[in-house]
Amino acid sequence: MPKNSDADDQPSLKDQELYEKLRDEGNSKEKAARISNAAAKKGRGEVGKKGGESGSYEDWTVADLRKRAKELDLTGYSDKRKDELIGMLRDH
């Protein structure tokens, strides 16, 4: 049976409702899928407790922000200003 091309673009989701809410808030497909799947696995209350250990991106140097962007396989970060890099990392 041939696959639906629209379905090929969508990641496997465990919590469709949360995914849609996150997308409506402007999150990327990848980020929304990652959060919704983690919430389905661990519970929504546990997912919110995970972050906050690495400090604020505002305290990072531009070099460190670029290094993190590279680790995440982001593209187009080399000519970005600090605030743009922070936005890219937060939207990932």
C-alpha positions in Angstrom: 0.0 0.0 0.0 1.5 3.4 -1.0 2.3 5.8 1.8 0.5 9.2 2.0 3.1 11.9 1.3 1.7 14.1 4.1 2.1 11.3 6.6 5.8 10.9 5.6 6.5 14.5 6.7 5.0 13.9 10.1 7.0 12.2 12.9 5.6 9.3 14.9 3.6 11.0 17.7 2.5 9.6 21.0 0.5 12.6 22.1 -1.1 14.3 19.1 -3.1 16.8 21.1 0.0 18.2 22.9 2.0 18.1 19.6 -0.7 20.3 17.9 -0.8 22.7 20.9 3.0 23.1 20.7 2.9 23.7 16.9 0.2 26.3 17.4 2.5 28.0 19.9 5.2 28.2 17.1 7.4 25.3 18.1 9.2 23.4 15.3 7.9 20.0 14.2 10.9 18.3 15.7 10.7 20.1 19.0 6.9 19.6 19.3 7.3 15.9 18.6 10.2 15.5 21.0 8.2 17.2 23.8 4.9 15.4 23.1 6.6 12.0 22.9 8.5 12.6 26.2 5.3 13.7 27.9 3.5 10.6 26.7 6.3 8.4 28.0 7.1 10.1 31.3 3.9 12.1 32.0 3.4 15.8 31.3 4.4 16.8 34.8 7.8 15.2 34.6 8.8 16.7 31.3 8.6 20.2 32.6 11.0 19.4 35.5 13.8 18.3 33.2 15.3 21.6 32.0 17.2 24.3 33.7 20.5 22.7 34.5 22.8 24.4 31.8 22.2 28.0 32.7 20.8 30.7 30.5 21.9 31.1 26.9 22.3 34.8 27.5 25.3 33.9 29.8 27.0 31.9 27.0 29.6 33.3 24.6 28.9 33.5 20.9 31.5 30.8 20.4 29.8 28.5 22.8 26.4 29.1 21.2 27.8 28.3 17.8 29.4 25.1 19.2 26.0 24.1 20.6 24.3 24.8 17.2 26.9 22.6 15.5 26.3 19.8 18.0 22.6 20.0 17.2 23.3 19.8 13.4 21.7 23.2 12.9 22.6 25.1 9.7 23.0 28.8 8.9 24.3 29.8 12.4 27.8 30.9 11.5 26.8 34.5 10.6 24.2 35.0 13.3 24.4 37.5 16.1 24.1 36.3 19.7 20.4 37.0 20.0 19.7 35.2 16.7 21.8 32.2 17.8 19.8 32.0 21.1 16.6 32.1 19.1 17.7 29.3 16.8 18.7 27.1 19.8 15.5 27.7 21.7 13.4 27.0 18.6 15.2 23.8 17.9 
